[in-house]
Amino acid sequence: VTTTFVKDMKLELDRPSAASASAASTKSIRVFIDQYGDIFVDNQPVRIYSLQSKLRDMLRVSTDKSILVVTDETVAAKLVLEVVDQSRLAGASDVGVATEQESS
């Protein structure tokens, strides 16, 4: 029997909002992108060129094959898309982008 404990990083992120937001699995691997465009996985900085390899290794031992990208709303869409693309190429079955649900 194995278990995974996920502790969110202490990055100051102003997440984008979306009306269609839904809850993500707590077992998802989380990739953080801060307002400077720096990428973090497991509280460790990761360069975009090594992200796919790092995520592939993590997905190999994970029971949940989903990845959640948590990003600041000021991060360029191009970088977010590159992280999502690298996550899919690493073998993730589901890749989501964290948002805050808009209140009506």
Contact map, one row per residue, 1 for C-alpha under 8 A:
11100000000000000000000000000000000000000000000000000000000000000000000000000000000000000000000000000000
11110000000000000000000000000000000000000000000000000000000000000000000000000000000000000000000000000000
11111000000000000000000000000000000000000000000000000000000000000000000000000000000000000000000000000000
01111100000000000000000000100000000000000000000000000000000000000000000000000000000000000000000000000000
00111110000000000000000000100000000000000000000000000000000000000000000000000000000000000000000000000000
00011111000000000000000001100000000000000000000000000000000000000000000000000000000000000000000000000000
00001111100000000000000000000000000000000000000000000000000000000000000000000000000000000000000000000000
00000111110000000000000000000000000000000000000000000000000000000000000000000000000000000000000000000000
00000011111000000000000000000000000000000010000000000000000000000000000000000000000000000000000000000000
00000001111100000000000000000000000000000000000000000000000000000000000000000000000000000000000000000000
00000000111110000000000000000000010000000000000000000000000000000000000000000000000000000000000000000000
00000000011111000000000000000000010000000000000000000000000000000000000000000000000000000000000000000000
00000000001111100000000000000000011000000000000000000000000000000000001110000000000000000000000000000000
00000000000111110000000000000000000000000000000000000000000000000000001111000000000000000000000000000000
00000000000011111000000000000000000000000000000000000000000000000000011110000000000000000000000001110000
00000000000001111100000000000000000000000000000000000000000000000000000110000000000000000000000001110000
00000000000000111110100000000000000000000000000000000000000000000000000000000000000000000000000000111100
00000000000000011111100000000000000000000000000000000000000000000000000000000000000000000000000000111100
00000000000000001111100000000000000000000000000000000000000000000000000000000000000000000000000000001110
00000000000000000111110000000000000000000000000000000000000000000000000000000000000000000000000000001000
00000000000000001111111000000000000000000000000000000000000000000000000000000000000000000000000000111100
00000000000000000001111100000000000000000000000000000000000000000000000000000000000000000000000000001000
00000000000000000000111110000000000000000000000000000000000000000000000000000000000000000000000000000000
00000000000000000000011111010000000000000000000000000000000000000001000000000000000000000000000000000000
00000000000000000000001111110000000000000000000000000000000000000000000000000000000000000000000000000000
00000100000000000000000111110000000000000000000000000000000000000000000000000000000000000000000000000000
00011100000000000000000011111000000000000000000000000000000000010100000000000000000000000000000000000000
00000000000000000000000111111100000000000000000000000000000000011111000000000000000000000000000000000000
00000000000000000000000000111110000000000000000000000000010000001111000000000000000000000000000000000000
00000000000000000000000000011111000000001100000000000000000000000011110000000000000000000000000000000000
00000000000000000000000000001111100000111100000000000000000000000011110000000000000000000000000000000000
00000000000000000000000000000111110000111000000000000000000000000000111000000000000000000000000000000000
00000000000000000000000000000011111111110000000000000000000000000000111100100000000000000000000000000000
00000000001110000000000000000001111111100000000000000000000000000000001100100000000000000000000000000000
00000000000010000000000000000000111111000000000000000000000000000000001111100000000000000000000000000000
00000000000000000000000000000000111111000000000000000000000000000000000000100000000000000000000000000000
00000000000000000000000000000000111111100000000000000000000000000000000000100010000000000000000000000000
00000000000000000000000000000000111111110000111000000000000000000000000000000000000000000000000000000000
00000000000000000000000000000011110011111000111100000000000000000000000000000000000000000000000000000000
00000000000000000000000000000011100001111111110000000000000000000000000000000000000000000000000000000000
00000000000000000000000000000111000000111111110000000000000000000000000000000000000000000000000000000000
00000000000000000000000000000110000000011111000000000000000000000000000000000000000000000000000000000000
00000000100000000000000000000000000000011111100000000000000000000000000000000000000000000000000000000000
00000000000000000000000000000000000000011111110000000000000000000000000000000000000000000000000000000000
00000000000000000000000000000000000001111011111000000000000000000000000000000000000000000000000000000000
00000000000000000000000000000000000001111001111101100000000000000000000000000000000000000000000000000000
00000000000000000000000000000000000001100000111111100000000000000000000000000000000000000000000000000000
00000000000000000000000000000000000000100000011111110000000000000000000000000000001000000000000000000000
00000000000000000000000000000000000000000000001111110000000000000000000000000000000000000000000000000000
00000000000000000000000000000000000000000000011111111100000000000000000000000000000000000000000000000000
00000000000000000000000000000000000000000000011111111110000000000000000000000000001001100000000000000000
00000000000000000000000000000000000000000000000111111111000000000000000000000000000001101100000000000000
00000000000000000000000000000000000000000000000001111111100000000000000000000000000000000100000000000000
00000000000000000000000000000000000000000000000001111111110000000000000000000000000000000000000000000000
00000000000000000000000000000000000000000000000000111111111000000000000000000000000000100100000000000000
00000000000000000000000000000000000000000000000000011111111100000000000000000000000000000110000000000000
00000000000000000000000000000000000000000000000000001111111110000000000000000000000000000000000000000000
00000000000000000000000000001000000000000000000000000111111111000000000000000000000000000000000000000000
00000000000000000000000000000000000000000000000000000011111111111000000000000000000000000111000000000000
00000000000000000000000000000000000000000000000000000001111111000000000000000000000000000000000000000000
00000000000000000000000000000000000000000000000000000000111111100000000000000000000000000000000000000000
00000000000000000000000000000000000000000000000000000000011111111000000000000000000000000000000000000000
00000000000000000000000000000000000000000000000000000000001011111000000000000000000000000000000000000000
00000000000000000000000000110000000000000000000000000000001001111100000000000000000000000000000000000000
00000000000000000000000000011000000000000000000000000000001001111110000000000000000000000011110000000000
00000000000000000000000000111000000000000000000000000000000000011111000000000000000000000001111100000000
00000000000000000000000000011110000000000000000000000000000000001111100000000000000000100001011100000000
00000000000000000000000100011110000000000000000000000000000000000111110000000000000000000000001111000000
00000000000000000000000000000111100000000000000000000000000000000011111000000001001100000000001111000000
00000000000000100000000000000111100000000000000000000000000000000001111100000000000000000000000011100000
00000000000011100000000000000001111000000000000000000000000000000000111110100001000000000000000011000000
00000000000011110000000000000000111000000000000000000000000000000000011111100000000000000000000000000000
00000000000011110000000000000000001000000000000000000000000000000000001111100000000000000000000000000000
00000000000001000000000000000000001000000000000000000000000000000000000111110000000000000000000000000000
00000000000000000000000000000000111110000000000000000000000000000000001111111011000000000000000000000000
00000000000000000000000000000000000000000000000000000000000000000000000001111111000000000000000000000000
00000000000000000000000000000000000000000000000000000000000000000000000000111111100000000000000000000000
00000000000000000000000000000000000000000000000000000000000000000000000000011111110000000000000000000000
00000000000000000000000000000000000010000000000000000000000000000000000000111111111000000000000000000000
00000000000000000000000000000000000000000000000000000000000000000000101000111111111100000000000000000000
00000000000000000000000000000000000000000000000000000000000000000000000000001111111110000000000000000000
00000000000000000000000000000000000000000000000000000000000000000000000000000111111111000000000000000000
00000000000000000000000000000000000000000000000100100000000000000000100000000011111111100000000000000000
00000000000000000000000000000000000000000000000000000000000000000000100000000001111111110000001100000000
00000000000000000000000000000000000000000000000000000000000000000000000000000000111111111000000000000000
00000000000000000000000000000000000000000000000000110000000000000000000000000000011111111100000000000000
00000000000000000000000000000000000000000000000000110010000000000010000000000000001111111111001000000000
00000000000000000000000000000000000000000000000000000000000000000000000000000000000111111111111000000000
00000000000000000000000000000000000000000000000000010000000000000000000000000000000011111111000000000000
00000000000000000000000000000000000000000000000000011011001000000000000000000000000001111111000000000000
00000000000000000000000000000000000000000000000000000001001000001000000000000000000000111111100000000000
00000000000000000000000000000000000000000000000000000000001000001110000000000000000000111111111000000000
00000000000000000000000000000000000000000000000000000000000000001100000000000000000000010011111000000000
00000000000000000000000000000000000000000000000000000000000000001110000000000000000000010001111100000000
00000000000000000000000000000000000000000000000000000000000000000111100000000000000100110001111110000000
00000000000000000000000000000000000000000000000000000000000000000111100000000000000100000000011111000000
00000000000000000000000000000000000000000000000000000000000000000001111000000000000000000000001111100000
00000000000000110000000000000000000000000000000000000000000000000001111000000000000000000000000111110000
00000000000000111100100000000000000000000000000000000000000000000000010000000000000000000000000011111000
00000000000000111100100000000000000000000000000000000000000000000000000000000000000000000000000001111100
00000000000000001111110000000000000000000000000000000000000000000000000000000000000000000000000000111110
00000000000000001110100000000000000000000000000000000000000000000000000000000000000000000000000000011111
00000000000000000010000000000000000000000000000000000000000000000000000000000000000000000000000000001111
00000000000000000000000000000000000000000000000000000000000000000000000000000000000000000000000000000111
